């Protein structure tokens, strides 16, 4: 067989020759209204134009000294600009380093210095951070602002690329060289860098577009609501470019109403987003339906959801009230991120009770990924669907070491194979179905036994008066820890007794939280997940009032 390098350069001829007319639609910030809120303006382009401008960007970056292996950072939301960088930078041999826009400036400075980025491409809204970057990041030489204008001392993107031809002499690349760099969210210490190779990105895209995963093709319109800085938008841009699906980006405009409107007007067939976004979407769909408006989502064949465990109640509500099918995907920054998908096996009705139960789990591994379980003692744990263990994962797009840190204690050798310890506690069925019970750090240890906070949260979410719920471990004099539930009510707040009565048919009696606290909002982190560490800290002195104690 021929030894052909798997690199992102393979996407260029597909954009230029096979799918040049496929569209990229972006919502950009077009100014402000009278209240000072950003106003969206719609921008349309094509894959052919994106590829030609990617060549111009490569020429411009070469002109300011960017060489193969150099890191070029982006601080930007989802847009065609960011897509041009996605396509251009790795293909010219540089490493695109996507920065999380929700991190504080001080942490971004740390990350920029850790990566050694010499060029920064950013959206205008992040200009206030530039002085701190220039003062504290000695490797940073050039700052380019997406758009046609830039303050003095910075480069405007359109002027930056305009003098350069729409073709570029792309260099020969090693498929195992670095292509993209993402950092973990850093909820417990400094973030850790994950360097994706060309080979890992292309294999991930092949598997992600397959029928076992997202099942994407030329007739699709893919809408990644998940940010392009968050584990490469779960691979959606690369998958769409590879298989010829059109792309839709809405940038900062990700409220439920905008998402619903975009799904309808752009005739989206597949979208991806975290649970919190999908809960907002459900609220908007319900509101519109109750007011007799409604949205036409007949073309939407599937929503992919992840980031945290997806409540079965959310899947049922979207299907039965709005005809929308949702699947769950599981992974992490370290797995590029796709590792499992909850597509229903052939022969099983996806809207039967068994079908919903299947989709509420993390599902089966995508091709080339392996999973296993070990106990705290390092010994094997049975794949019987009941026994919990620490979830291990390995595969061609799973990180083997952290950037600038090497191989930490997160990696384990077993049977001559390298595995990543995910930090998740899970079960695996005899048929290979993965069910993540919780993050190890989020489990509640009560009286020497473990309680899955995620399972209790999902059960609470099935109550009609619960919009969102988080369960955390709080110290308890008798039981060491007991679960405390923080609930955002939907409409009139449910009583604790009503919630206990609801839970008794869903979880073990001793899993039921001792107390329920009604709140209007919960802290959300940079990747759209609830910040349980902050919540635990806030409620560590909680005075118990009822329940199992």
C-alpha positions in Angstrom: 0.0 0.0 0.0 1.1 3.6 -0.6 2.4 5.5 2.3 0.3 8.7 2.1 0.6 11.3 4.9 -2.7 12.1 6.6 -2.6 15.9 6.9 -5.1 18.8 7.0 -3.8 19.7 3.5 -6.2 16.9 2.2 -9.1 19.2 3.0 -7.9 21.9 0.6 -8.7 20.2 -2.7 -12.0 19.0 -1.4 -12.9 22.6 -0.7 -11.7 23.9 -4.0 -12.7 21.1 -6.4 -15.4 18.8 -4.8 -17.4 21.3 -2.7 -16.5 24.8 -3.8 -20.1 26.0 -3.6 -20.9 24.6 -0.2 -21.8 27.5 2.1 -20.5 29.0 5.3 -23.0 31.2 7.1 -21.8 33.4 10.0 -23.5 35.7 12.4 -21.0 38.5 13.1 -21.3 41.5 15.5 -22.6 44.4 13.3 -22.8 47.1 15.9 -24.9 47.8 19.0 -28.5 48.7 19.6 -29.8 51.6 21.7 -29.4 49.5 24.9 -25.7 48.7 24.0 -26.4 45.1 23.1 -24.5 43.5 20.1 -26.6 43.4 16.9 -26.0 40.4 14.6 -25.3 40.7 10.9 -25.3 37.7 8.6 -22.3 36.9 6.4 -22.2 34.3 3.6 -19.3 32.7 1.9 -18.3 29.4 0.2 -15.8 26.6 0.8 -14.0 27.7 -2.4 -13.6 31.2 -1.1 -12.5 30.0 2.4 -9.8 27.9 0.8 -8.5 30.7 -1.4 -8.4 33.1 1.6 -6.7 30.4 3.7 -3.9 30.5 1.1 -3.7 34.3 1.4 -3.5 34.0 5.2 -0.7 31.5 4.8 1.2 33.9 2.6 0.7 36.8 5.0 1.8 34.8 8.0 4.9 33.6 6.1 5.6 37.2 5.5 5.8 38.0 9.2 8.1 35.1 9.9 5.8 32.2 10.8 7.5 28.9 10.1 6.5 25.2 10.4 6.1 24.3 14.1 5.4 27.9 15.2 2.3 28.4 17.3 -0.3 30.9 16.1 -3.0 31.6 18.7 -6.7 32.6 18.0 -8.9 34.4 20.5 -12.2 34.3 18.6 -15.7 33.0 18.4 -17.1 30.7 15.7 -17.0 32.4 12.3 -15.7 32.1 8.7 -12.6 34.0 9.9 -11.9 31.3 12.4 -12.5 28.6 9.8 -10.0 30.2 7.5 -7.4 29.9 10.3 -8.5 26.3 11.0 -7.7 25.4 7.4 -4.6 27.6 6.8 -2.4 27.4 9.8 -2.0 23.6 10.1 -1.7 23.2 6.3 1.2 25.6 6.2 2.9 23.6 9.0 2.1 26.0 11.9 0.1 25.0 15.0 -3.2 26.8 15.5 -3.6 27.4 19.2 -7.3 28.1 20.1 -7.7 30.2 23.3 -10.8 29.9 25.5 -12.4 33.3 25.3 -14.1 32.8 28.7 -10.9 32.5 30.7 -9.6 35.5 32.6 -6.8 37.6 31.1 -4.3 36.4 33.7 -4.9 32.7 32.7 -4.7 33.5 29.0 -1.4 35.2 29.6 -0.1 32.0 31.3 -1.4 29.8 28.4 0.1 32.1 25.7 3.5 31.9 27.5 3.3 28.2 27.9 2.6 27.7 24.2 5.1 30.3 23.1 2.7 31.7 20.5 4.3 34.3 18.3 1.2 35.5 16.5 -2.3 36.2 17.8 -5.5 36.4 15.6 -8.4 37.8 17.5 -11.9 39.2 17.2 -12.3 43.0 17.9 -14.3 42.4 21.1 -11.1 41.1 22.8 -9.0 44.1 22.0 -9.0 45.3 25.7 -6.9 42.2 26.5 -4.1 43.1 24.1 -2.1 45.5 26.3 -1.8 42.7 28.9 -0.7 40.2 26.3 1.9 42.6 24.9 3.2 43.5 28.3 3.5 39.9 29.6 4.0 37.6 26.6 7.5 38.1 25.3 7.2 35.6 22.5 4.2 37.4 21.0 5.3 39.5 18.1 2.3 40.1 15.9 -1.4 40.8 16.6 -4.0 40.6 13.8 -7.6 41.7 14.3 -10.3 39.9 12.3 -12.1 42.3 10.1 -11.3 45.4 8.1 -10.1 47.7 10.9 -7.6 47.7 13.7 -6.2 50.2 16.2 -2.8 51.7 15.6 0.0 49.2 16.1 -2.1 46.2 15.2 -2.9 44.6 11.8 -6.3 44.5 10.2 -7.0 41.0 8.9 -8.4 42.1 5.5 -5.4 44.4 4.8 -3.0 41.7 6.2 -4.1 39.0 3.7 -5.1 41.2 0.7 -1.7 41.6 -1.0 -1.1 37.8 -1.1 -2.1 35.4 -3.9 -5.0 33.0 -3.5 -2.6 30.1 -4.0 0.2 28.9 -1.8 3.0 26.5 -2.0 2.0 24.2 0.8 5.0 22.4 2.3 5.4 18.6 2.7 4.3 17.7 6.2 4.8 14.8 8.6 1.4 13.5 9.6 2.7 13.1 13.2 3.7 16.8 13.5 1.6 19.1 15.6 -1.4 20.8 14.0 -3.7 22.2 16.7 -3.2 23.0 20.4 -6.0 23.1 22.9 -5.8 23.6 26.7 -8.0 21.9 29.3 -10.4 24.2 31.2 -8.1 24.2 34.2 -10.7 23.9 36.9 -8.1 22.4 39.3 -4.9 24.3 38.7 -3.3 25.5 35.5 -4.7 24.2 32.2 -2.9 21.4 30.4 -2.0 21.6 26.8 -3.1 18.9 24.3 -1.3 18.9 21.0 -3.2 17.3 18.2 -1.3 15.9 15.2 -2.4 16.0 11.6 -2.9 12.3 11.7 -5.1 12.4 14.8 -7.3 15.2 13.4 -7.9 13.5 10.1 -8.6 10.1 11.6 -10.9 11.8 14.1 -12.8 13.5 11.3 -13.2 10.2 9.4 -14.6 8.5 12.4 -16.7 11.5 13.4 -18.4 11.7 10.1 -19.1 7.9 9.9 -22.5 6.4 10.4 -21.5 5.1 13.9 -21.0 8.7 14.9 -22.4 11.9 13.4 -23.2 10.4 10.0 -22.4 13.6 8.0 -22.5 14.0 4.2 -22.7 16.6 1.4 -26.4 17.1 1.9 -26.1 18.2 5.5 -26.0 21.6 7.1 -23.9 21.4 10.3 -24.3 23.9 13.1 -21.6 23.7 15.8 -22.9 25.8 18.7 -20.1 24.4 20.7 -17.2 26.8 20.4 -14.3 26.3 18.0 -11.9 26.8 21.0 -13.5 23.9 22.9 -11.8 20.7 21.7 -12.0 21.9 18.0 -15.8 22.3 18.2 -15.9 18.6 18.8 -14.4 18.1 15.4 -17.4 19.5 13.5 -15.4 21.9 11.2 -13.0 19.2 10.0 -15.8 16.7 9.6 -17.9 19.2 7.5 -14.9 20.2 5.4 -14.0 16.5 4.8 -17.5 15.3 3.9 -18.8 18.4 2.2 -21.5 19.6 4.5 -22.3 23.3 4.7 -21.5 25.1 8.0 -23.4 27.6 10.1 -21.8 29.7 12.9 -23.6 32.1 15.2 -20.6 33.4 17.2 -21.7 35.0 20.4 -25.4 34.8 19.5 -26.3 31.5 21.2 -29.4 32.3 23.2 -32.3 29.9 22.8 -34.3 32.2 20.4 -31.3 32.7 18.1 -30.5 29.0 18.0 -34.1 28.1 17.2 -34.3 30.7 14.5 -31.0 29.6 13.0 -32.1 25.9 13.0 -35.2 26.9 11.1 -34.0 29.5 8.6 -30.7 27.8 7.7 -32.4 24.4 7.4 -29.8 22.9 9.8 -29.7 19.1 9.6 -27.3 18.4 12.5 -26.2 20.6 15.4 -23.9 20.2 18.3 -24.0 21.9 21.7 -23.7 21.4 25.5 -26.6 20.7 27.8 -27.1 24.3 29.1 -27.6 25.5 25.5 -30.0 22.8 24.7 -32.1 23.5 27.8 -32.4 27.1 26.6 -33.4 25.9 23.2 -36.1 23.7 24.8 -37.4 26.7 26.7 -37.7 28.7 23.5 -39.4 25.9 21.6 -41.9 25.5 24.4 -42.6 29.2 24.6 -43.1 29.5 20.8 -45.4 26.5 20.8 -47.5 27.8 23.7 -47.9 31.1 21.9 -49.0 29.4 18.7 -45.9 30.3 16.8 -43.7 27.3 16.6 -40.6 26.6 14.5 -40.3 24.4 11.5 -37.6 21.9 12.4 -38.6 19.2 10.0 -35.2 19.2 8.3 -33.3 18.8 11.7 -32.5 15.0 11.8 -30.3 15.0 14.9 -28.8 17.1 17.7 -25.6 15.9 19.3 -25.3 16.9 22.9 -22.5 16.5 25.5 -20.2 18.3 27.9 -22.0 16.7 30.8 -24.4 13.8 31.2 -27.5 14.5 29.1 -30.8 14.2 31.0 -33.1 11.6 29.6 -36.0 14.1 30.3 -34.4 16.6 27.9 -34.3 14.0 25.1 -37.9 13.0 25.7 -39.1 16.5 25.8 -37.4 17.5 22.6 -38.8 14.4 20.8 -42.4 14.2 22.1 -43.0 18.0 22.1 -41.0 19.1 19.1 -40.1 16.0 17.0 -36.3 16.5 17.5 -34.0 13.5 17.9 -31.1 13.9 20.3 -28.0 11.7 20.7 -25.3 11.9 23.3 -21.6 12.1 22.6 -18.8 11.6 25.2 -15.2 12.7 25.2 -12.8 15.2 26.5 -10.1 17.6 25.3 -7.6 14.8 25.6 -9.7 12.5 23.2 -10.0 15.2 20.5 -12.8 14.8 21.8 -15.1 12.1 20.3 -14.8 8.7 22.0 -18.4 7.3 22.3 -21.8 8.0 20.8 -25.2 6.9 21.9 -26.7 6.0 18.5 -29.3 3.4 19.1 -28.3 -0.1 17.8 -30.1 -1.5 14.8 -33.4 -3.1 15.6 -34.1 -1.0 18.7 -36.9 1.6 18.5 -35.1 4.9 19.4 -38.2 6.4 21.0 -39.1 3.3 23.1 -38.3 3.3 26.8 -35.4 1.1 26.0 -34.3 3.4 23.2 -34.3 6.5 25.5 -32.5 4.6 28.2 -29.8 3.7 25.7 -29.5 7.3 24.5 -29.2 8.6 28.1 -26.0 6.6 28.4 -22.7 7.6 26.7 -23.0 4.7 24.3 -20.6 2.6 22.3 -17.1 3.6 21.2 -16.5 5.0 17.7 -14.1 3.1 15.5 -10.5 2.8 16.7 -11.3 3.8 20.3 -10.9 1.3 23.2 -12.2 1.6 26.7 -11.6 -0.3 29.9 -12.2 -0.1 33.7 -9.9 -0.4 36.7 -10.6 -0.2 40.4 -8.8 2.1 42.8 -6.4 -0.8 43.4 -5.4 -0.9 39.8 -7.1 -4.3 39.1 -9.5 -5.1 36.3 -13.2 -4.3 36.8 -15.8 -6.5 35.1 -17.7 -5.3 32.0 -21.0 -6.4 33.4 -23.0 -3.1 33.2 -23.2 -2.8 37.0 -19.7 -2.7 38.5 -18.2 0.8 38.6 -14.6 1.6 37.9 -12.3 4.3 36.6 -12.7 4.7 32.9 -9.6 4.3 30.8 -9.4 5.2 27.1 -6.9 4.8 24.3 -6.9 5.4 20.5 -5.1 7.2 17.7 -6.6 10.5 18.6 -6.1 10.2 22.4 -3.3 12.3 23.8 -0.2 10.3 24.9 1.4 13.2 26.9 0.6 16.8 27.8 2.3 19.7 26.0 5.4 20.8 28.0 4.5 18.4 30.8 5.1 15.0 29.4 3.5 11.9 30.7 1.8 12.7 34.0 0.0 10.4 36.5 -3.1 10.6 34.2 -1.5 7.9 32.0 -1.2 4.3 33.0 0.6 1.3 31.4 -1.4 -1.9 31.3 -0.5 -5.0 29.4 2.1 -3.1 27.4 -0.4 -0.6 26.3 -0.7 3.1 27.2 -4.1 4.3 28.5 -5.5 7.6 29.6 -7.3 7.7 33.0 -10.2 9.9 32.2 -11.1 10.7 35.8 -14.6 9.4 35.1 -16.3 6.6 37.0 -18.3 4.4 34.7 -19.8 1.0 34.0 -19.3 -1.0 30.7 -21.9 -3.5 29.6 -21.0 -6.9 28.1 -22.0 -5.4 24.8 -19.6 -2.5 25.2 -22.0 0.2 26.2 -20.4 2.9 28.4 -22.3 4.6 31.1 -20.4 7.4 32.9 -21.7 7.6 36.5 -19.8 10.7 37.5 -16.5 12.4 37.6 -14.5 10.8 40.4 -14.2 14.1 42.1 -18.0 14.7 42.0 -19.1 11.4 43.6 -20.8 11.6 47.0 -19.3 9.2 49.5 -22.1 8.6 52.1 -21.5 6.0 54.8 -18.8 4.4 52.8 -20.9 4.0 49.7 -20.8 6.0 46.5 -23.7 8.1 45.1 -23.7 9.3 41.5 -24.5 13.0 41.5 -25.1 12.8 37.7 -27.8 10.2 38.0 -29.6 12.1 40.8 -29.4 15.3 38.7 -30.9 13.5 35.7 -33.7 12.1 37.8 -34.4 15.6 39.2 -34.5 17.0 35.6 -37.4 14.7 34.8 -39.6 16.7 37.2 -41.8 19.2 35.3 -41.0 22.0 37.8 -37.2 21.6 37.5 -35.4 23.6 34.8 -31.9 22.6 36.0 -30.3 20.8 38.9 -26.8 20.3 40.4 -26.1 17.8 43.1 -22.9 18.2 45.2 -21.3 16.4 48.2 -21.5 18.4 51.5 -19.8 17.3 54.7 -22.0 15.4 57.1 -21.2 14.6 60.8 -22.7 11.1 60.7 -22.4 10.0 57.0 -19.1 11.8 56.1 -20.9 13.3 53.1 -24.5 13.7 51.9 -25.9 15.0 48.6 -27.3 18.5 48.5 -29.4 19.5 45.5 -29.4 23.0 44.0 -32.5 23.5 41.8 -33.4 26.1 39.3 -37.2 25.9 39.2 -39.3 26.0 36.1 -42.2 28.3 37.0 -43.5 27.7 40.5 -40.8 26.1 42.7 -41.5 22.5 43.7 -41.5 21.6 47.4 -38.8 19.4 48.9 -41.4 16.7 49.6 -42.6 16.8 46.0 -39.0 16.3 44.8 -38.4 13.4 47.3 -41.6 11.7 46.2 -40.5 12.1 42.6 -37.0 10.7 43.2 -38.1 7.6 45.1 -39.2 6.0 41.9 -35.9 6.9 40.1 -33.0 6.3 42.5 -32.2 4.4 45.7 -33.8 5.9 48.7 -30.5 6.7 50.4 -29.4 8.5 47.2 -32.1 11.2 47.7 -30.6 14.5 48.7 -31.2 15.5 52.3 -31.9 19.1 51.3 -33.0 21.0 48.3 -32.0 24.6 47.8 -33.9 26.7 45.2 -31.7 29.1 43.2 -32.2 31.5 40.3 -28.9 30.6 38.6 -25.8 28.4 39.0 -22.2 29.2 38.1 -21.2 28.0 34.6 -17.6 27.6 33.6 -15.7 28.3 30.4 -16.9 25.2 28.6 -20.6 25.5 29.5 -20.4 23.1 32.5 -21.7 23.9 36.0 -18.8 24.7 38.3 -19.3 22.1 41.0 -16.1 23.0 42.8 -17.4 26.5 43.4 -20.7 25.2 44.5 -19.2 22.7 46.9 -17.0 25.5 48.4 -20.1 27.8 48.7 -22.2 25.2 50.5 -19.5 23.3 52.5 -20.9 24.8 55.7 -24.5 24.0 54.9 -26.7 23.3 57.9 -28.8 20.2 57.2 -32.6 20.6 57.8 -34.1 17.3 56.8 -33.8 14.0 54.8 -31.8 10.9 55.6 -29.9 12.4 58.5 
